[in-house]
Amino acid sequence: PVLRYLKTFVVTQFGDTQDSGPKLEIFGFTPRKARTTTVKTKAAAAEKVVATRKARNTMGPKQKAKIKGTPAPEPVTTGTVAQAPPVKPAS
């Protein structure tokens, strides 16, 4: 546990990037390795995002703003009560 806390302290002081490697080597630690993501992996992830949005029918804020709802018309009743004229939705 002491070594783990020491490593945490050293990493917070000097960073955990490839540039801080020489300083970390003084304490016997190595920096994290940079992740490498291939173009093929990124393309597959983008396709999954599109498929998920389509399957769930999710939309972004601009697409949601384009949707305008219209209220359902009130049922017509035949009675002695006068009905108000239908209200047009504001656009």
BAPA-535982 format. One line per 10 residues: number of its first residue (from 1); for each residue x, y, z of N, C-alpha, C, O. Coordinates in Angstrom, 1 decimal. Layout:
BEGIN
NUM = X:Y:Z:X:Y:Z:X:Y:Z:X:Y:Z ~ ...
END
This chain:
BEGIN
1 = 0.8:-1.2:0.0:0.0:0.0:0.0:0.8:1.3:0.0:0.5:2.3:-0.6 ~ 2.0:1.2:0.7:2.8:2.4:0.8:3.4:2.8:-0.6:3.4:3.9:-1.0 ~ 3.8:1.7:-1.4:4.3:2.0:-2.7:3.2:2.5:-3.7:3.5:3.4:-4.5 ~ 2.0:2.0:-3.5:0.9:2.5:-4.3:0.6:4.0:-4.0:0.4:4.8:-4.9 ~ 0.7:4.4:-2.8:0.5:5.8:-2.4:1.6:6.7:-2.9:1.4:7.8:-3.3 ~ 2.8:6.1:-2.8:4.0:6.8:-3.3:3.9:7.1:-4.8:4.2:8.2:-5.3 ~ 3.5:6.0:-5.5:3.3:6.2:-7.0:2.2:7.2:-7.3:2.4:8.0:-8.2 ~ 1.2:7.2:-6.6:0.1:8.2:-6.8:0.6:9.6:-6.5:0.3:10.5:-7.3 ~ 1.4:9.8:-5.5:1.9:11.1:-5.2:2.9:11.6:-6.3:2.8:12.7:-6.7 ~ 3.7:10.7:-6.7:4.7:11.0:-7.8:4.0:11.4:-9.1:4.3:12.3:-9.8
11 = 3.0:10.6:-9.4:2.2:10.8:-10.7:1.5:12.1:-10.6:1.4:12.9:-11.6 ~ 0.9:12.5:-9.4:0.2:13.7:-9.3:1.2:14.9:-9.4:0.8:16.0:-9.8 ~ 2.4:14.8:-8.9:3.4:15.9:-8.9:3.9:16.1:-10.4:4.1:17.2:-10.8 ~ 4.2:15.0:-11.1:4.9:15.1:-12.3:4.1:14.8:-13.6:4.5:15.1:-14.7 ~ 3.0:14.2:-13.4:2.1:13.8:-14.5:2.4:12.4:-14.9:3.3:11.7:-14.4 ~ 1.6:11.8:-15.8:1.7:10.4:-16.2:1.7:10.4:-17.7:1.2:9.4:-18.3 ~ 2.4:11.3:-18.3:2.5:11.3:-19.8:3.9:10.9:-20.2:4.8:10.6:-19.4 ~ 4.1:10.7:-21.5:5.4:10.3:-22.0:6.4:11.4:-21.8:7.6:11.0:-21.7 ~ 6.0:12.6:-21.7:7.0:13.7:-21.5:7.6:13.7:-20.1:8.7:14.1:-19.9 ~ 6.8:13.2:-19.1:7.3:13.1:-17.8:8.0:11.8:-17.5:8.3:11.5:-16.3
21 = 8.3:11.0:-18.5:8.9:9.7:-18.3:10.2:9.7:-17.5:10.4:8.9:-16.6 ~ 11.2:10.7:-17.9:12.5:10.7:-17.2:12.3:11.0:-15.7:13.1:10.4:-14.9 ~ 11.4:11.8:-15.3:11.2:12.1:-13.9:10.6:10.9:-13.2:11.0:10.7:-12.0 ~ 9.7:10.2:-13.8:9.1:9.0:-13.2:10.2:7.9:-13.1:10.1:7.1:-12.1 ~ 11.1:7.8:-14.0:12.1:6.8:-14.0:13.0:6.9:-12.8:13.6:5.9:-12.3 ~ 13.2:8.1:-12.3:14.0:8.4:-11.1:13.4:7.6:-9.9:14.2:7.1:-9.1 ~ 12.1:7.5:-9.9:11.5:6.8:-8.8:11.2:5.4:-9.1:10.6:4.6:-8.3 ~ 11.5:4.9:-10.3:11.3:3.5:-10.7:10.0:3.3:-11.3:9.5:2.1:-11.4 ~ 9.3:4.3:-11.8:7.9:4.1:-12.4:8.0:4.4:-13.9:8.9:5.1:-14.3 ~ 7.1:3.9:-14.6:7.0:4.2:-16.0:5.7:4.9:-16.3:4.7:4.6:-15.7
31 = 5.7:5.7:-17.3:4.4:6.4:-17.7:3.5:5.4:-18.4:3.9:4.4:-18.9 ~ 2.2:5.8:-18.4:1.2:5.0:-19.1:1.5:5.0:-20.6:2.1:5.9:-21.1 ~ 1.1:3.9:-21.2:1.3:3.8:-22.7:0.1:4.5:-23.3:-1.0:4.4:-22.9 ~ 0.4:5.2:-24.4:-0.7:5.9:-25.1:-1.5:4.9:-25.8:-1.1:3.9:-26.4 ~ -2.9:5.1:-25.8:-3.8:4.2:-26.5:-3.7:4.4:-28.0:-3.5:5.6:-28.4 ~ -3.8:3.4:-28.7:-3.8:3.5:-30.2:-5.1:2.9:-30.7:-5.4:1.7:-30.5 ~ -5.9:3.7:-31.3:-7.2:3.3:-31.8:-7.1:3.4:-33.4:-6.7:4.4:-33.9 ~ -7.4:2.3:-34.0:-7.3:2.2:-35.5:-8.5:2.9:-36.1:-9.6:3.1:-35.5 ~ -8.4:3.3:-37.4:-9.4:3.9:-38.1:-10.6:2.9:-38.3:-11.8:3.3:-38.2 ~ -10.3:1.7:-38.4:-11.3:0.6:-38.5:-12.2:0.6:-37.3:-13.4:0.5:-37.4
41 = -11.5:0.7:-36.1:-12.3:0.6:-34.8:-13.2:1.9:-34.7:-14.3:1.8:-34.3 ~ -12.6:3.0:-35.1:-13.4:4.3:-35.0:-14.6:4.2:-35.9:-15.7:4.7:-35.6 ~ -14.4:3.7:-37.1:-15.5:3.6:-38.1:-16.6:2.6:-37.6:-17.8:2.9:-37.7 ~ -16.2:1.5:-37.0:-17.2:0.6:-36.5:-17.9:1.2:-35.3:-19.1:1.0:-35.2 ~ -17.3:2.0:-34.5:-18.0:2.7:-33.4:-19.0:3.7:-33.9:-20.0:3.8:-33.3 ~ -18.6:4.4:-34.9:-19.5:5.4:-35.5:-20.7:4.7:-36.1:-21.8:5.2:-36.0 ~ -20.5:3.6:-36.7:-21.7:2.8:-37.3:-22.6:2.4:-36.2:-23.8:2.4:-36.3 ~ -22.0:1.9:-35.1:-22.8:1.5:-33.9:-23.7:2.6:-33.4:-24.8:2.4:-33.0 ~ -23.1:3.8:-33.3:-23.8:5.0:-32.8:-25.0:5.3:-33.6:-26.1:5.5:-33.1 ~ -24.8:5.3:-35.0:-25.9:5.6:-35.9:-27.0:4.5:-35.8:-28.1:4.9:-35.7
51 = -26.6:3.3:-35.7:-27.6:2.2:-35.6:-28.4:2.3:-34.3:-29.6:2.0:-34.3 ~ -27.7:2.6:-33.2:-28.4:2.7:-31.9:-29.3:3.9:-31.9:-30.5:3.7:-31.4 ~ -28.9:5.0:-32.5:-29.8:6.2:-32.5:-31.1:5.9:-33.4:-32.2:6.3:-33.1 ~ -30.8:5.2:-34.5:-32.0:4.8:-35.3:-32.9:3.8:-34.7:-34.1:4.0:-34.7 ~ -32.3:2.8:-34.0:-33.1:1.8:-33.3:-34.0:2.4:-32.1:-35.1:2.0:-31.9 ~ -33.4:3.4:-31.4:-34.1:4.0:-30.3:-34.8:5.2:-30.7:-35.5:5.8:-29.8 ~ -34.7:5.7:-31.9:-35.4:6.9:-32.4:-35.0:8.1:-31.6:-35.8:8.9:-31.2 ~ -33.7:8.2:-31.3:-33.2:9.3:-30.5:-32.8:10.4:-31.5:-32.3:10.1:-32.6 ~ -32.9:11.6:-31.1:-32.6:12.8:-31.9:-31.8:13.8:-31.1:-31.8:13.8:-29.9 ~ -31.1:14.6:-31.9:-30.3:15.7:-31.3:-31.2:16.9:-31.0:-32.4:16.9:-31.4
61 = -30.7:17.9:-30.4:-31.5:19.1:-30.0:-32.0:19.8:-31.3:-33.1:20.3:-31.2 ~ -31.2:19.9:-32.3:-31.7:20.6:-33.6:-32.8:19.8:-34.2:-33.8:20.4:-34.7 ~ -32.7:18.5:-34.2:-33.8:17.7:-34.8:-35.1:17.7:-34.0:-36.2:17.8:-34.5 ~ -34.9:17.8:-32.6:-36.1:17.9:-31.8:-36.8:19.2:-32.0:-38.0:19.3:-31.9 ~ -36.0:20.3:-32.2:-36.6:21.6:-32.4:-37.5:21.7:-33.6:-38.4:22.5:-33.7 ~ -37.2:20.8:-34.6:-38.0:20.9:-35.9:-39.3:20.2:-35.7:-40.2:20.5:-36.5 ~ -39.5:19.4:-34.7:-40.8:18.7:-34.5:-41.8:19.6:-33.9:-41.5:20.2:-32.8 ~ -42.9:19.8:-34.5:-44.0:20.6:-34.0:-45.2:19.7:-33.9:-45.6:19.0:-34.8 ~ -45.8:19.6:-32.7:-46.9:18.8:-32.4:-48.2:19.6:-32.6:-48.3:20.8:-32.4 ~ -49.2:18.9:-33.0:-50.6:19.5:-33.1:-51.5:18.8:-32.1:-51.4:17.6:-32.0
71 = -52.3:19.5:-31.4:-53.1:18.9:-30.4:-54.2:18.1:-31.1:-54.7:18.5:-32.2 ~ -54.7:17.1:-30.5:-55.7:16.2:-31.0:-57.0:17.0:-30.9:-57.3:17.7:-30.0 ~ -57.9:16.9:-32.0:-59.1:17.7:-32.0:-60.1:17.1:-30.9:-60.1:15.9:-30.6 ~ -60.8:18.0:-30.3:-61.8:17.6:-29.3:-62.9:16.8:-29.9:-63.3:17.1:-31.0 ~ -63.4:15.8:-29.2:-64.5:15.0:-29.8:-65.8:15.9:-29.9:-66.1:16.7:-29.0 ~ -66.5:15.7:-31.0:-67.7:16.5:-31.2:-68.8:15.9:-30.5:-69.1:14.7:-30.7 ~ -69.5:16.6:-29.7:-70.7:16.1:-29.0:-71.9:16.9:-29.4:-71.8:18.1:-29.7 ~ -73.0:16.2:-29.6:-74.2:16.9:-30.0:-75.0:17.2:-28.7:-75.7:16.3:-28.2 ~ -75.0:18.4:-28.4:-75.7:18.8:-27.2:-76.1:20.3:-27.3:-75.9:20.9:-28.4 ~ -76.6:20.8:-26.3:-77.1:22.2:-26.3:-76.0:23.2:-25.9:-76.2:24.4:-26.0
81 = -74.8:22.6:-25.5:-73.7:23.5:-25.1:-73.0:23.9:-26.4:-72.6:23.1:-27.2 ~ -72.7:25.2:-26.5:-72.0:25.7:-27.7:-70.5:25.4:-27.6:-69.9:25.6:-26.5 ~ -69.9:25.0:-28.6:-68.5:24.7:-28.6:-67.7:25.9:-29.1:-68.1:26.6:-29.9 ~ -66.5:26.0:-28.5:-65.6:27.1:-28.8:-64.9:26.7:-30.1:-64.8:25.5:-30.4 ~ -64.6:27.7:-30.9:-63.9:27.4:-32.2:-62.5:26.7:-31.9:-61.9:27.0:-30.9 ~ -62.0:25.9:-32.8:-60.8:25.2:-32.5:-59.6:26.2:-32.5:-59.6:27.2:-33.2 ~ -58.7:26.0:-31.6:-57.5:26.9:-31.5:-56.4:26.4:-32.4:-56.1:25.2:-32.3 ~ -55.8:27.3:-33.1:-54.7:27.0:-34.0:-53.5:27.1:-33.2:-53.3:28.0:-32.4 ~ -52.6:26.1:-33.4:-51.3:26.1:-32.6:-50.4:27.2:-33.1:-50.4:27.5:-34.3 ~ -49.7:27.9:-32.2:-48.8:28.9:-32.6:-47.6:28.3:-33.3:-47.1:27.3:-32.8
91 = -47.1:28.9:-34.4:-46.0:28.3:-35.0:-44.8:29.3:-35.0:-43.7:28.9:-35.6
END
